[in-house]
Amino acid sequence: MTTETEKPLFRFAHISDLHFSKVTWSPTQFFSKRWIGNCNLLLSRKHNFSPERLTNLFPLFHELKIDTVLITGDLSSTSRKEEFTQALEFIEGLKQENFKVFTLPGNHDHYTKEAYRSKLFYQFFDESYAPSSAYSLKKDKFTLTPLGHNWWLLALDTALATSLLSSSGLFPADLEANLEKALKEIPADQRILMMNHFPLFSNDSASKELVRAEALQKLIEKFPQIKLYLHGHSHRHCIADLRNSGLPILLDSGSTGKKERATWNLIEITPKGCSVEVFKNQDNPNEMPWQPVLKTHFQW
């Protein structure tokens, strides 16, 4: 029989890399990186992604008693207003279904220098997760929000506009200093869920990695209250328990916007630990679109 202490405190859906897209035929695209993104859309991404079908998650989220949806970036493909509008409609749909939603930008959401300079992402999406938050993703590049039950949500914005063939991020030294100062203000008995678009470790080329990731790793090691690190970017699902190395449990949701082999994580947190259940979309049209394929349990 389930005891009171075993009941879940939170049930999060962790989704990422939705890649809403809208091809532009405007000649102005050739004055920015967007022409490469449009070529990719036409030749590959448009055929491999179908984020408009993500509304089929709504009834499943209700069935699974999800209370909060965490989106770790890349809502758009080339950071166009039309793409952000599509993503916003999806998020507003989640909110209308009474799900809390927290999101942050990925490299595709700061795709061009103009989008990054004008902070276009934040014209559509929250820069802080609560009116009382002392920190803003837009201004401070991080925000800390109490979730209740001695848990905090920490989100980072480490994305930036990059050169033509790069999709890297940056954890700058000033963000490191400010974040360490903020983390010191959180009591040691509190727990933290951190989310960022970029992974702590990368198996890809240097053009896709988080610059100064080692500095972020060392900072996280100083604060064992950080229990979970959620990210996207790689489009490859992964669960890694690095607590024996002084780091948290790392969760890559994979890409949830893909037509095939899309994935997302159901994270259930209890006072004693958490479980992570992986859902994958099915290629067989006669089956339900999302099926659980793996469940892992962790104790604090």
N, C-alpha and C positions, 0 to 999 in steps of 0.2 A: 504494500500500500504506500502511496506517495505521501511523504510527510510535508509539513508546512515549509520546512527549510529547503526541500528539494524542488519546490515549485519554481518555475522559471521567473527570473526578474525581467528578462527581455527576450524577445524573439525578433532577431534582425534578418532581413533579406539583404545580402551583399551582392549587388550587381555592378557591372562596369563595362566600359567600352561599347556603348550603345551605337554610336556613329550614325546619328541621323544625318541625312545628306541631301543636298540640292546642288545639282550641276549648274554652273554659271557659264554663259556664252559671252559675257561681257569682255571686250578687249582689255579692260583695265586689269584683268587677272594676270596679264603678262608683266605687270609692274610689281608683282609680289610672288610669293611662293605658291599662291593658290593654283596656278596653272598645272603644277605637278600634282597637286591634290585632285584636280579635275580629271587629269589623265588617269590617275589611279582609280577614281570613281568609275569612269567609263569602262576601263579595261578589267577591273578586278572587284573593287569594294562594292560597287552597286550590285554586282551579281552574288556576292558572298554575304551581304548583310541585309537584314529585313527588320529594322527596329520598330516599324509600324505594327508589327505583330506582337509586340511586347505587352499589349493590353490583355493578351490571354493569360498573363500572370495574375491579374487582379483577382479572379475567383479563386485561384490556387492560394494566393496570399491569405485570403479570408479563411479558406479551409484549413490552412496551416497555422492560423492564429498569429500571423505576423503583425507586429505593432509598428515597426520602424523599417524604412528602406534606406540603405546606405549606398550611395553611388560614387565610385572612386574615379570619376573623370572620363574624358572623351565622350561627351554627350553629342558632339558635332563631328564633322569630318574636316571641314575647312574653315571653321569659325565664321560662317555666314549668319546674318540675322535670321534668314529663313530657316536655317538648321536649328538655331537656338529656339526659334518659335515652335518648331515641331517638338523639340525636347521639352520645352516648357509646357506644352499641351499634355504631354505624357505625364509629367510631374504633377500638374494640376489635376489630372485624372486620378492619380494616386491619392492626392490630398482629399479630393472629393469622396474617395472611398474610405476616408478616415485613417489613412496611414500617415505617420510622420515621415518626412523625407529630408535627408541631409545629403548635399552633394558638394563637389569641389571640381576645379578644372583640371583637365589633362592637357597634354601637348597639342592635341588637335583643337582644343578650345582657346588656345593662344597661338593659333596657327600662323598668322601673319603679323608683321611688325605693327601694322595699324590696329589690328584687333587687340594686340597685347598692350600697345601704348594707350589706347582708349579704354582699356579694361572692359571690353564689350561683354564678356561673360557675365560680369557683375551688373550689367544693365538688365539681365534676365533672371539671375539667380542670387540667392542670399550670400552676403559677405560675412555675416555672423549668424549664428544659429539661435540666438536669444537676444531680446532687446537689452538685457542686463549684461551681455558679454562684454568684457573689457578689451577683447581682441577681435580684429577683423581680418578675414582672409584677404580682402582687397587692400587694406592698408598695411597690416602687419605680416601678411602671408601665413598666418595661422589663427585659429580660433579655438577656444576652450569653453566647453559648455557642460554644466552638470546635468546628468541624466537621471539622478536619483539613485537610491540604494547604494550610495558611496561609489558610484561610477561616474566617470567623465568621458566626454567625447572630444578628442583632439584631432583637428583636421589641418593639413598642410597644403599650401599652394606652392609647389616647386616647379611648375611648368613655366615655360617662357618661349618667345618666338625664336626660332633657330634658323640656321642656314638651309639651303635648298635640300640637302641630302641628310639632314640631321633631325633627330626627334628626341634629343637629350633633355634632361632637366637639370636643375641646379639647387643645391641646398647652400645658400650663401652664408658667409661668416656672420653677418649682422642678424640674420634669422636664427642662427645657432645660438648667439648670445642672448637674444630676447626670449627665445623659447626656453633656454635653460633657466633664466630668471623666473619665468612664469611657472615652470614645473616645480621649482623649489617652493613655491607658495602652496602647493597641493600637499595636504597631510599624507604621511607615509602609509596610513591605513586605508587610503582611497585607491581605487583601481582605475586604470585608464585604457580606453580603446583608441588607438591611433589609426588614422587613415590618411593615405597619400596616393597619388596616382602612380608614382614610380616605385618599383621594388627596391629593397635594401641591397639585393645582390642581383647581378645581371649576367646571363649567359649569352647575351647578344653582343654586337659590336659596340665599340666605344661611342658611336654616334647615337646610340639608343639608351645609354645608361644615365643614371643620376650622378652628376658631377658632385664630388664631395660626399658621396654616400658613406665613406668611411667615417667622416665626422658625425653624420647622423647616427651611425651604428654606435660609436663611442658615447654619444650623448644618451642614447637609449639605455646603454649598459649602466649608466649612473642612476637610472630611475626604474627599479624593479617593479614599480606600480604599473608600468606599461605592460599589460598582459597580452594584448593582441595588436598586430600590425596588419591592416587591410590595404590591399593595393590592386591595381589592374596593370594596364600598359602592355604586358607581354602577349596577351590573348591565349595564354596557356595556364590552365588551372593548376594550382599547387597548394599543398598544405605542408608546412615544415615547422616542427616543434624544435626551436633552438634555445630552449630555456637552460639546457645544460651548458650552453656557451654564453649565458648571461643576456640573451636576447629573448624577445617574446615569441609567441606562436605567430607565424607568418601565413597569411591567407591571400592567395591570388584567386579572384573569382573567375578568371578567364573572361572571354568576351561574351556578354549576354545578348548582344545584338546580331549575332551570326545566324544565317539560315540553317546551317548544320554544325553540330558539335558545339553549340552554345552551352554555357554553364553559368551557374550562380550558386551561392552558398546560403544555407539557412543556419544561422548561428543562434543557439539557445544558451543563455547565460543563467546560471543558478548561483547561489551563495557558495557552493562547493566546487564549481568548475564550469565547463561549457562543453557543448557538443557542436560539431560542424557536419551538416548533412549536405551533400553535393547533389544538385539537380542538373540534368542534362536534357536538351531537347532531343526528341526522337525523330529519326528520318522516316520511319514508317507512318504513312498517313492514317493507318487504321488504329494507331495507338494514341494515347493521350500525349499532347505536345511536350510535357515535362514529366520526367520520371526521376525518382531518387536512385542514385547509383552507388553511394558510399556514405557511411556515417562513422565519425571518429569522435571519441570521448576524451576529454582532458580534465584533470583535477588540478585545483590551485595548490 
